[in-house]
Amino acid sequence: MTIYAFGLAGGFAANIGGITGVLLPMAENHLDAIFIYFASGIVLTFIYYFAFRWVILKFNLKTPGREEDEEVHMYSKKEYKAKKAEEKSAASSEEGLSDVGKKALGFLNALGGTDNIADINNCTTRLRISVKDPDQLENDAFFKNYGAYGVVRNGKAIQVIVGMEVPKVREEFERIVNDNVS
C-alpha cells in the first residue's frame, strides 16, 4: 500500500532474482523508484519493530524468551550429589531408548510415575494426561529439560506441549506405562 501511495506499481521478490531480474534492468530509467522501494522498506522495518515492541511490552505478551523465570534454588553439596546420583540412575534407565523414548520417559517421571497416570490422550501438539495426584508433578523447567515447550495445568488435567511429534511421544509414553503396569 505504501509503495502504491508513492505512485509505484508492481512488486518483486526480495532475493537475488528480484534484484538482478527486476531492479538492475530498471535502474537506468527508474532509479528514483528503486530508492523509493528501499527507503519504504527501511522505514517500514523500523515502524514494525517499534510498533510490535510497544505492543509486546504494553500488554506483557509472552513471546519466546520472555517467559517468567522459575525461582533459582541454591543447592547444598549434599543435595547436588543426590541430584547427580538421581540423574545418573535415570540416564541408565534411558539407555537403549530413542530420543522420543527418552522424552516420553522424562515426561512420565515429571508426571509422578506410572502410578500417578489415570488417562493418556493427545491432540495435534499436546500430550493430554489425567493424573491422580497433581502435587506429585515436577515444575515446568523439568518438563522443558526433556523437550516440552510448556505445561498447562488445570487441576488433575495436564497438557504437555510437545509439538508435531506428539503421536510418537504418546505411543512411547503408553508403551512405557503399559510395560511398567504389567
Stockholm file with secondary structure:
# STOCKHOLM 1.0

chainA/1-182         MTIYAFGLAGGFAANIGGITGVLLPMAENHLDAIFIYFASGIVLTFIYYFAFRWVILKFNLKTPGREEDEEVHMYSKKEYKAKKAEEKSAASSEEGLSDVGKKALGFLNALGGTDNIADINNCTTRLRISVKDPDQLENDAFFKNYGAYGVVRNGKAIQVIVGMEVPKVREEFERIVNDNVS
#=GR chainA/1-182 SS CHHHHTTCCCCCCSSHHHIIIIIHHHTTTCHHHHHHHHHHHHHHHHHHHHHHHHHHHHTTCCCTTCSCCCCCCCCCHHHHHHHHHHHHHHHHHHTTCCHHHHHHHHHHHHTTCGGGEEEEEECSSEEEEEESCGGGCCCHHHHHHTTCSEEEEETTEEEEECCTTHHHHHHHHHHHHHHHHC
#=GC SS_cons         CHHHHTTCCCCCCSSHHHIIIIIHHHTTTCHHHHHHHHHHHHHHHHHHHHHHHHHHHHTTCCCTTCSCCCCCCCCCHHHHHHHHHHHHHHHHHHTTCCHHHHHHHHHHHHTTCGGGEEEEEECSSEEEEEESCGGGCCCHHHHHHTTCSEEEEETTEEEEECCTTHHHHHHHHHHHHHHHHC
//
